[in-house]
Amino acid sequence: MNRRTTVSAPAEALDTLEAEARRRGVSLTTLLSEAVSEKASALRSTRRPRLGVGASTDGRSAAEVTAEPVAHPPAS
């Protein structure tokens, strides 16, 4: 299921993406959808939970470590 949203980005970046969309013969919406999907996939793969065994040297418990966010909040 797709969701619609408004994207705000620098004009230069959008101009580049519009030119690429024209070159490929697709809509800007298609290109933006691909970019969003690729970024989301990269975030999921770099922050997915890992399983390991080790000893704590800084006193942090497993509960503290696993409570950290899966992805960093977007920069403002």
C-alpha positions in Angstrom: 0.0 0.0 0.0 1.4 3.4 -1.0 1.1 6.6 1.0 1.1 10.1 -0.3 3.2 12.8 1.3 4.7 16.2 0.5 8.5 16.3 0.0 10.5 19.5 0.6 14.0 19.4 -0.8 16.6 21.9 -2.3 15.6 23.0 -5.8 19.0 21.9 -7.2 18.4 18.3 -5.9 14.9 18.2 -7.3 16.1 19.6 -10.7 18.7 16.8 -10.8 16.0 14.2 -10.0 13.6 15.6 -12.6 16.4 15.5 -15.3 17.1 11.9 -14.4 13.4 11.0 -14.5 13.2 12.6 -18.0 16.3 10.7 -19.1 14.8 7.4 -18.0 11.4 8.2 -19.3 9.7 7.8 -15.9 7.8 10.3 -13.7 9.4 12.2 -10.9 7.0 10.3 -8.5 8.5 7.0 -9.7 12.1 8.2 -9.1 11.3 9.6 -5.7 9.5 6.4 -4.7 12.6 4.4 -5.7 14.9 6.8 -3.7 12.7 6.6 -0.6 12.6 2.8 -0.8 16.4 2.5 -1.2 17.0 4.8 1.7 14.6 2.9 4.0 16.2 -0.4 3.0 19.6 1.0 3.8 18.5 2.2 7.2 16.9 -1.1 8.0 19.9 -3.1 7.0 22.5 -1.0 8.9 20.5 -0.8 12.2 18.9 -4.3 12.3 19.4 -6.2 15.5 22.5 -8.3 15.7 23.0 -11.3 17.9 26.2 -11.7 19.8 27.7 -12.7 23.1 30.1 -10.5 25.0 31.0 -9.1 28.4 30.0 -5.6 29.4 33.0 -3.4 30.3 31.0 -0.1 30.6 28.3 -1.3 33.0 25.5 -1.0 30.5 22.9 -3.7 30.6 21.4 -5.5 27.6 18.1 -3.8 28.4 19.7 -0.4 28.0 21.4 -1.3 24.7 18.3 -2.9 23.1 16.2 0.1 24.1 18.2 2.3 21.7 16.2 3.4 18.6 16.4 1.3 15.5 17.2 4.4 13.3 18.4 7.8 14.2 15.7 10.6 14.0 15.9 12.7 10.9 18.1 15.8 11.1 16.3 19.1 11.1 
